[in-house]
């Protein structure tokens, strides 16, 4: 009995470097620089990369019949990167520090409050108290950069005036009219305000204004929606589209991001966005 063994041949291999990013492409065949599957990664587990969980949404919550305002973990970097909550008048920043805001005029009167993260700052509404949350976080001591917005910025300078306004509950039509009035008074050339699932409104100094409804899609993760919308509006205006047309491009890109967990726009050809131009490789 004899056994014949066929010779083994080496498998050829090649290496190449991708110099351009073509975006996400779910088609069966993709081009160089495109990706079929992507994950939103985080360096929280450095030196390893891990998949970032879906972004949370700040929400009001009640505990033992006391109003507790909660802001979940943010995006990190130079901004708020801890769970933040307000119990009565005491603001908690993870396990790093606590700060009693009673000395800044807050009272434990049962008012429903909201925490908004703006970079390194947390703004407490409706009390209009600002707190530099990350100033002393590493030392685990309460911050000193704390105050009331009205006391520091409103009507304190002839050069500018900061006015804090609450537009919660406004319809897109109401917000459109408010925006048109505000930019005319401030002599701002143009502005777009996003309103989440209600879409966006826009106005310019030429008297043009309008509403751009959001596209109805099944939302998986809202991470990157604002960036995609801004990119779409910028692309539209750069290539001569009207403000409304630019906002529609932004809405299209934002919708393409929130229906996936990758937080990345698929690759669109210019003509798919209504741009009369071809791709030049």
Secondary structure, 3 states (H helix, E strand, C coil): CCCCCCCCCCCCCCCCCCCCCCEECCCCCCCCCEECCCCCEECCCCCCCEECCCCCCCEEEEECCEEEEEECCCCCCCCCCCCEEEECCEEEECCCEEEEHHHHCCCCCCCCCEEEEECCEEEEECCCEEEECCCCHHHCCCCCCEEEHHHHHCCCCCCCCCCCCCCCCCCHHHHHHHHHHHHHHHCCCEEEEECHHHCEEEEECCCCEEEECCCCCCCCCCCCHHHHHHHHHHHHHHCCCCHHHHHHHHHHHHHHHHCCCCCCCECCCHHHHCCCCCCCC
